[in-house]
Amino acid sequence: MKCTAKRIIHWEIWRTNRVIYVLVAAITICLTWRNMMKTSSVNPTQQLIIRQELREEISWINNTGPPMQEKTVVLLIANQRSGSTFVGEIFNQNPKAFYLFEPLFPFTKQCKYLEIERVDLLNDFLQCNFDNLKQAYVNAFDRTKFTDKDAECMKNNICFETSHQPLLKNYAKICEYEKDENVDKLTQDGNLKFDPESPACGYPLNTTILGQICKTSDIVAYKIIRLCTIENIELIYKTLQDKGVKLFVVHLVRDPRAVVASRVNLKVDGIRLHNASAETNILCDRYNRNMKYVSRLEADTGSNIISDGRYLRIRHEDFTVNPFETAEKIYRFIGKPMSEEVERFISKSHQSMNRILDRIRREDEKALLEKKEIRNYTRSKEILHQMNNPFGTTRDAKEVLTKWRITLPYSVAQLVQEKCANVFEMLRYKMFNSKLDMVNLTKTYF
């Protein structure tokens, strides 16, 4: 009850502040256009065009968009190194979507550490409430002692700025159009550039403007790897359901062998087994716990994310082999059309290396027909060279499916198969019976 009362008071304060903000913004707009029409060197035709764009871009001041009850909110959850960066781009590249990449980065990957705090903050995010973002990040870093050097969450009020270019572009539209010098910042395609050094519209981002962009977007999506249990999501789902918010959960899974291979520190002369063993225990425990919880929800006759049709499990491998079909499946699941921008992104990301894959496949088939041993280790040098950015989104996704089979020691693969036996059965992954079986890329494993 105390928590509820505090949230009500907090909401009233926010609403009062928003009224003040709208009045200040309206006065600013009037003064901006008066000065602009008097002093701008832009010709009258351009002024009319920019005036119309301004009205459209800041329409959120008078119309905050559809209420949260009518908004599509998507939570993409995955384990680390499961391909979630690429999958998340199908929302990031959608101009009608508000997308945040790893907003829970300040919280440790250890599931039980600051568990309540991260769930509470995510609950706010899913309702486009970023008022507590700054303080929550400060508290999390203070407790975890994590470094913020790479993510710069506290400095920018978003984590990993390079993963938020579409958002920053929208942010610049709203913020910069209210300033006199906005015309000079127009790029050739008529859009405003985000200036990180701008005193008023740079970093740190204004959380009020973030909230407004979120609320006026057709789709709100978050990519999360630091929320370890679906049980936590079910608690959030019930809270949002009581408020009428439509939450959809996309659960991305990947072959545990591939995840372990991607996580551990591989050496030229092999892998440090104790690292692989620790990662395997953590990963398989998490997989088993979540799979069992989903099974319990499936058997439950009450309202939950499964029975309400709000949970979709996607295998990384299926998305990799059929990206268009799987992306369309995700968009059908949330009841939205897939934009042309998303289609172009997927096409561009996969075109670059398909020729290499086709050549390697033909070589494999030829070697098999000639009864020669398929030596993937030599050809893997070319493969690994093309995949030198582990966090990129333009790598050929199909090659990701085979890389771990080349680099992972078979002893580690056996360990994962033993620890995750139930997961392999539930997610329909095939086990390898020998090293030769594993490195033979003509054999599929899913």
C-alpha positions as CSV (number, residue, x, y, z in Angstrom):
1,M,0.0,0.0,0.0
2,K,2.9,2.4,0.8
3,C,4.4,1.7,-2.6
4,T,1.1,2.3,-4.3
5,A,0.6,5.6,-2.5
6,K,4.1,6.7,-3.4
7,R,3.5,6.0,-7.0
8,I,0.2,7.9,-7.0
9,I,2.0,10.9,-5.5
10,H,4.8,10.6,-7.9
11,W,2.4,10.5,-10.8
12,E,0.6,13.7,-9.7
13,I,4.0,15.5,-9.4
14,W,4.9,14.3,-12.9
15,R,1.7,15.4,-14.4
16,T,2.1,18.9,-12.8
17,N,5.6,19.1,-14.2
18,R,4.4,18.1,-17.6
19,V,1.8,20.9,-17.7
20,I,4.6,23.4,-16.9
21,Y,6.8,21.8,-19.5
22,V,4.1,22.1,-22.2
23,L,3.6,25.8,-21.4
24,V,7.3,26.5,-21.5
25,A,7.6,24.6,-24.8
26,A,4.7,26.4,-26.4
27,I,6.2,29.8,-25.5
28,T,9.6,28.7,-26.8
29,I,8.0,27.6,-30.1
30,C,6.3,30.9,-30.6
31,L,9.5,32.9,-30.0
32,T,11.5,30.5,-32.2
33,W,9.2,31.0,-35.2
34,R,9.0,34.8,-34.7
35,N,12.8,35.1,-34.7
36,M,13.2,32.5,-37.5
37,M,10.8,34.3,-39.8
38,K,12.6,37.6,-39.2
39,T,16.2,36.5,-39.4
40,S,16.5,33.2,-41.2
41,S,18.2,33.1,-44.6
42,V,16.0,30.2,-45.6
43,N,13.7,31.1,-48.5
44,P,9.9,31.3,-48.0
45,T,9.2,27.9,-49.6
46,Q,11.7,26.2,-47.3
47,Q,10.2,28.0,-44.3
48,L,6.8,26.7,-45.1
49,I,8.1,23.1,-45.5
50,I,10.0,23.3,-42.2
51,R,7.1,24.9,-40.4
52,Q,4.9,22.0,-41.4
53,E,7.5,19.5,-40.3
54,L,7.8,21.3,-37.0
55,R,4.1,21.0,-36.4
56,E,4.2,17.3,-37.1
57,E,7.3,16.6,-35.1
58,I,6.1,18.4,-31.9
59,S,2.5,17.3,-32.2
60,W,3.2,15.2,-29.1
61,I,3.0,18.3,-26.9
62,N,-0.8,18.5,-27.4
63,N,-1.3,14.9,-28.2
64,T,0.7,12.3,-26.2
65,G,-0.3,9.6,-28.6
66,P,-2.3,6.5,-27.8
67,P,-2.6,5.7,-24.1
68,M,-0.5,2.9,-22.8
69,Q,-3.6,0.6,-22.9
70,E,-3.5,0.8,-26.7
71,K,0.2,0.5,-27.1
72,T,2.1,-2.6,-28.1
73,V,4.9,-3.2,-25.6
74,V,7.5,-5.9,-26.5
75,L,10.0,-7.5,-24.2
76,L,12.8,-9.3,-26.0
77,I,14.6,-11.5,-23.5
78,A,17.6,-13.7,-24.0
79,N,20.8,-15.1,-22.5
80,Q,24.0,-13.3,-23.2
81,R,25.6,-14.3,-26.5
82,S,22.3,-15.7,-27.9
83,G,22.0,-13.4,-31.0
84,S,19.7,-10.9,-29.3
85,T,21.6,-7.9,-30.7
86,F,20.6,-8.8,-34.3
87,V,17.1,-9.8,-33.5
88,G,16.6,-6.6,-31.6
89,E,17.3,-4.6,-34.7
90,I,14.0,-5.7,-36.2
91,F,12.5,-3.2,-33.7
92,N,15.4,-0.7,-33.7
93,Q,15.1,-0.2,-37.5
94,N,11.3,0.3,-37.4
95,P,10.6,4.1,-37.5
96,K,7.4,3.6,-35.6
97,A,9.1,1.8,-32.7
98,F,10.8,3.1,-29.5
99,Y,13.6,0.7,-28.8
100,L,16.1,0.5,-25.9
101,F,19.2,-1.7,-26.1
102,E,20.3,-3.2,-22.7
103,P,18.7,-0.6,-20.4
104,L,19.4,-2.9,-17.4
105,F,23.2,-3.0,-18.1
106,P,24.1,-1.3,-14.8
107,F,22.7,-4.4,-13.0
108,T,25.0,-7.4,-12.6
109,K,24.5,-10.5,-14.7
110,Q,24.2,-12.4,-11.4
111,C,20.5,-13.1,-11.3
112,K,19.8,-12.8,-7.6
113,Y,21.7,-9.5,-7.2
114,L,19.5,-6.4,-7.1
115,E,16.7,-8.6,-8.5
116,I,13.9,-6.5,-7.0
117,E,15.5,-3.2,-8.1
118,R,15.9,-4.3,-11.7
119,V,12.4,-5.7,-12.0
120,D,10.9,-2.5,-10.5
121,L,12.9,-0.3,-13.0
122,L,11.9,-2.5,-15.9
123,N,8.3,-2.2,-14.8
124,D,8.6,1.6,-15.1
125,F,10.3,1.4,-18.5
126,L,7.6,-0.7,-19.9
127,Q,5.2,2.1,-19.0
128,C,7.4,4.8,-20.6
129,N,8.3,6.1,-17.2
130,F,12.0,7.1,-17.0
131,D,11.8,9.5,-14.1
132,N,13.8,7.2,-11.8
133,L,16.3,6.1,-14.5
134,K,19.3,8.3,-13.4
135,Q,19.1,7.5,-9.7
136,A,18.5,3.8,-10.4
137,Y,21.6,3.7,-12.5
138,V,23.7,5.5,-9.9
139,N,22.5,3.1,-7.2
140,A,23.1,0.1,-9.3
141,F,26.7,1.0,-10.3
142,D,27.4,2.0,-6.7
143,R,26.3,-1.5,-5.5
144,T,27.8,-3.6,-8.3
145,K,31.0,-1.6,-8.7
146,F,30.7,-2.2,-12.5
147,T,32.5,0.1,-14.8
148,D,30.4,2.4,-17.0
149,K,33.3,3.2,-19.3
150,D,32.0,1.4,-22.4
151,A,28.2,1.7,-21.9
152,E,28.2,5.2,-20.5
153,C,24.7,4.7,-19.1
154,M,25.0,7.4,-16.4
155,K,26.7,9.9,-18.7
156,N,24.1,9.6,-21.5
157,N,21.0,8.3,-19.7
158,I,21.0,5.5,-22.3
159,C,23.4,2.6,-22.5
160,F,25.5,2.0,-25.6
161,E,24.7,5.1,-27.6
162,T,25.8,3.5,-30.9
163,S,22.9,1.0,-30.6
164,H,20.4,3.9,-30.5
165,Q,20.9,5.9,-33.7
166,P,17.2,5.8,-34.7
167,L,16.2,6.9,-31.2
168,L,18.7,9.7,-31.2
169,K,17.5,10.9,-34.6
170,N,14.0,11.2,-33.2
171,Y,15.2,12.9,-30.1
172,A,17.0,15.5,-32.2
173,K,13.9,16.2,-34.2
174,I,11.8,17.0,-31.1
175,C,14.5,18.9,-29.2
176,E,16.3,20.8,-31.9
177,Y,13.2,22.0,-33.7
178,E,12.5,24.2,-30.7
179,K,15.7,26.1,-31.1
180,D,16.5,29.1,-33.4
181,E,19.6,27.5,-35.0
182,N,17.7,24.3,-36.0
183,V,17.8,25.2,-39.7
184,D,21.6,25.1,-39.8
185,K,21.6,21.6,-38.4
186,L,19.5,20.1,-41.2
187,T,21.2,17.3,-43.1
188,Q,20.9,16.8,-46.8
189,D,17.9,14.4,-46.4
190,G,16.1,17.0,-44.3
191,N,16.6,15.4,-41.0
192,L,18.3,16.8,-37.9
193,K,21.6,15.4,-36.6
194,F,21.9,14.6,-33.0
195,D,24.6,16.7,-31.4
196,P,26.0,15.0,-28.3
197,E,27.7,18.2,-27.2
198,S,24.6,20.4,-27.4
199,P,23.9,22.0,-24.0
200,A,20.2,21.7,-24.4
201,C,19.7,18.7,-26.7
202,G,22.8,16.6,-26.2
203,Y,23.9,14.2,-23.4
204,P,22.6,13.4,-20.9
205,L,19.3,12.8,-22.6
206,N,16.2,14.5,-21.1
207,T,14.2,11.7,-19.6
208,T,11.0,13.6,-20.1
209,I,11.6,13.8,-23.8
210,L,12.5,10.1,-23.8
211,G,9.1,9.4,-22.1
212,Q,7.3,11.4,-24.7
213,I,8.9,9.6,-27.6
214,C,8.1,6.3,-26.0
215,K,4.5,7.3,-25.4
216,T,4.0,8.5,-29.0
217,S,5.5,5.4,-30.6
218,D,3.4,2.7,-32.0
219,I,5.7,0.0,-30.6
220,V,7.7,0.1,-27.4
221,A,10.5,-2.6,-27.3
222,Y,13.3,-3.5,-25.0
223,K,16.1,-5.9,-25.4
224,I,17.0,-7.5,-22.0
225,I,19.6,-10.1,-21.0
226,R,19.8,-9.1,-17.3
227,L,16.5,-10.5,-16.3
228,C,17.1,-14.1,-15.7
229,T,13.8,-15.7,-15.0
230,I,10.5,-15.7,-16.8
231,E,8.9,-15.8,-13.4
232,N,9.9,-12.2,-12.9
233,I,8.4,-11.3,-16.2
234,E,5.1,-13.0,-15.2
235,L,5.0,-10.7,-12.1
236,I,5.5,-7.7,-14.4
237,Y,2.9,-9.0,-16.8
238,K,0.3,-9.3,-14.1
239,T,1.0,-5.7,-12.9
240,L,0.7,-4.3,-16.4
241,Q,-2.4,-6.4,-17.2
242,D,-4.2,-4.8,-14.2
243,K,-3.4,-1.4,-15.9
244,G,-4.6,-2.6,-19.3
245,V,-1.1,-2.5,-20.9
246,K,-0.5,-5.1,-23.7
247,L,2.8,-6.8,-23.0
248,F,4.2,-9.3,-25.5
249,V,7.2,-11.4,-24.5
250,V,9.6,-12.7,-27.2
251,H,11.9,-15.3,-25.7
252,L,15.0,-15.9,-27.8
253,V,16.9,-19.2,-27.2
254,R,20.0,-20.6,-28.7
255,D,21.8,-24.0,-28.6
256,P,23.6,-24.0,-25.2
257,R,26.8,-25.3,-26.9
258,A,27.0,-22.2,-29.1
259,V,26.3,-19.9,-26.2
260,V,29.1,-21.4,-24.1
261,A,31.5,-21.3,-27.0
262,S,30.7,-17.7,-27.5
263,R,31.1,-16.8,-23.8
264,V,34.3,-18.5,-22.7
265,N,37.8,-17.2,-23.4
266,L,39.0,-19.4,-26.2
267,K,42.7,-20.0,-26.5
268,V,44.8,-21.2,-29.5
269,D,45.7,-24.4,-27.7
270,G,42.1,-25.0,-26.4
271,I,39.7,-23.8,-23.8
272,R,40.1,-23.4,-20.1
273,L,37.7,-26.1,-18.9
274,H,36.9,-24.6,-15.5
275,N,35.5,-21.5,-17.3
276,A,33.5,-23.6,-19.6
277,S,32.2,-25.7,-16.8
278,A,31.1,-22.7,-14.7
279,E,29.4,-21.1,-17.7
280,T,27.7,-24.4,-18.5
281,N,26.3,-24.8,-15.0
282,I,24.9,-21.3,-14.9
283,L,23.4,-21.5,-18.4
284,C,21.9,-24.9,-18.1
285,D,20.4,-24.1,-14.7
286,R,18.8,-21.0,-16.1
287,Y,17.5,-22.8,-19.2
288,N,16.1,-25.7,-17.1
289,R,14.4,-23.3,-14.6
290,N,12.7,-21.3,-17.3
291,M,11.6,-24.3,-19.3
292,K,10.0,-25.8,-16.3
293,Y,8.3,-22.6,-15.4
294,V,6.9,-22.3,-18.9
295,S,5.6,-25.8,-18.7
296,R,3.8,-25.0,-15.4
297,L,2.2,-21.9,-17.0
298,E,1.1,-24.1,-20.0
299,A,-0.7,-26.4,-17.6
300,D,-2.2,-23.5,-15.6
301,T,-5.8,-22.7,-16.6
302,G,-5.6,-19.2,-15.2
303,S,-4.6,-16.0,-17.0
304,N,-0.8,-15.8,-17.7
305,I,1.5,-14.9,-20.6
306,I,1.2,-18.4,-22.1
307,S,-2.6,-18.8,-21.9
308,D,-3.2,-15.2,-23.0
309,G,-1.1,-15.7,-26.1
310,R,1.5,-13.2,-25.1
311,Y,4.6,-15.4,-25.1
312,L,6.6,-16.5,-28.2
313,R,9.7,-18.6,-28.1
314,I,12.1,-18.1,-31.0
315,R,15.2,-20.2,-31.7
316,H,18.2,-18.2,-32.8
317,E,18.9,-20.8,-35.4
318,D,15.5,-20.5,-37.0
319,F,15.9,-16.7,-37.2
320,T,19.3,-17.2,-38.7
321,V,18.2,-19.6,-41.5
322,N,14.9,-17.8,-42.2
323,P,15.2,-14.2,-41.0
324,F,12.4,-12.8,-43.1
325,E,9.9,-15.5,-42.2
326,T,10.9,-15.4,-38.5
327,A,10.7,-11.6,-38.3
328,E,7.3,-11.7,-39.9
329,K,6.3,-14.3,-37.4
330,I,7.3,-12.0,-34.6
331,Y,5.4,-9.1,-36.0
332,R,2.3,-11.2,-36.6
333,F,2.6,-12.2,-32.9
334,I,2.5,-8.6,-31.7
335,G,-0.2,-7.7,-34.3
336,K,1.8,-5.2,-36.3
337,P,3.0,-5.0,-39.9
338,M,6.8,-5.3,-40.5
339,S,8.1,-2.0,-42.0
340,E,10.0,-1.7,-45.2
341,E,13.0,-0.3,-43.2
342,V,13.2,-3.6,-41.3
343,E,13.0,-5.6,-44.5
344,R,15.8,-3.6,-46.1
345,F,17.9,-4.0,-42.9
346,I,17.5,-7.8,-43.0
347,S,18.3,-8.0,-46.7
348,K,21.4,-5.9,-46.4
349,S,22.7,-7.8,-43.4
350,H,22.5,-11.1,-45.1
351,Q,23.6,-10.3,-48.7
352,S,27.2,-9.5,-47.9
353,M,28.4,-13.1,-47.1
354,N,25.9,-15.4,-48.9
355,R,28.3,-15.8,-51.8
356,I,31.1,-17.0,-49.4
357,L,28.7,-19.4,-47.8
358,D,27.6,-20.8,-51.1
359,R,31.2,-21.4,-52.2
360,I,32.1,-23.1,-48.9
361,R,29.0,-25.3,-49.2
362,R,29.9,-26.4,-52.7
363,E,33.4,-27.2,-51.6
364,D,32.0,-29.4,-48.8
365,E,29.7,-31.2,-51.2
366,K,32.5,-31.8,-53.6
367,A,34.8,-33.1,-50.9
368,L,32.1,-35.4,-49.7
369,L,31.5,-36.8,-53.2
370,E,35.2,-37.4,-53.6
371,K,35.3,-39.1,-50.2
372,K,37.8,-36.6,-48.8
373,E,37.9,-35.5,-45.2
374,I,36.3,-32.1,-44.7
375,R,38.9,-30.0,-43.0
376,N,36.9,-27.1,-41.6
377,Y,39.8,-25.8,-39.5
378,T,41.6,-24.4,-42.5
379,R,38.6,-22.8,-44.1
380,S,37.5,-21.4,-40.7
381,K,40.2,-18.7,-41.0
382,E,38.2,-17.1,-43.8
383,I,35.0,-17.5,-41.8
384,L,36.5,-16.0,-38.6
385,H,38.0,-13.1,-40.5
386,Q,34.5,-12.2,-41.8
387,M,33.1,-12.3,-38.3
388,N,35.6,-10.2,-36.4
389,N,33.0,-8.1,-34.7
390,P,31.2,-10.3,-32.1
391,F,28.6,-7.5,-31.3
392,G,27.9,-6.5,-34.9
393,T,24.6,-6.8,-36.7
394,T,25.9,-7.1,-40.3
395,R,27.7,-10.4,-39.9
396,D,26.3,-13.3,-41.9
397,A,24.1,-15.0,-39.4
398,K,24.3,-18.4,-41.0
399,E,28.0,-18.6,-40.4
400,V,27.4,-18.0,-36.7
401,L,25.6,-21.4,-36.8
402,T,28.8,-23.2,-37.7
403,K,31.6,-21.2,-36.1
404,W,31.2,-22.8,-32.7
405,R,31.3,-26.3,-34.2
406,I,34.8,-25.5,-35.5
407,T,36.2,-23.8,-32.4
408,L,34.6,-25.6,-29.4
409,P,36.5,-28.6,-28.1
410,Y,34.4,-31.7,-28.2
411,S,35.0,-32.4,-24.5
412,V,33.2,-29.1,-23.7
413,A,30.4,-30.0,-26.1
414,Q,29.9,-33.2,-24.2
415,L,29.8,-31.4,-20.9
416,V,27.1,-29.1,-22.2
417,Q,25.1,-32.0,-23.7
418,E,25.2,-33.7,-20.3
419,K,24.2,-30.7,-18.2
420,C,21.5,-29.5,-20.6
421,A,20.1,-32.8,-21.7
422,N,16.5,-31.8,-20.9
423,V,16.9,-28.5,-22.7
424,F,18.1,-30.2,-25.8
425,E,15.0,-32.4,-25.8
426,M,12.6,-29.5,-25.2
427,L,14.2,-27.2,-27.8
428,R,14.8,-29.9,-30.3
429,Y,18.6,-29.7,-30.6
430,K,20.5,-32.7,-31.8
431,M,23.5,-34.1,-29.8
432,F,26.9,-35.0,-31.4
433,N,28.4,-38.4,-30.8
434,S,31.9,-37.6,-31.9
435,K,34.3,-34.8,-32.8
436,L,34.1,-35.8,-36.5
437,D,30.3,-35.7,-36.2
438,M,30.4,-32.2,-34.7
439,V,32.8,-30.6,-37.3
440,N,31.0,-32.1,-40.3
441,L,29.1,-29.1,-41.3
442,T,26.9,-31.0,-43.8
443,K,25.0,-32.4,-40.8
444,T,22.5,-30.1,-39.1
445,Y,22.0,-30.0,-35.4
446,F,18.5,-28.3,-35.1
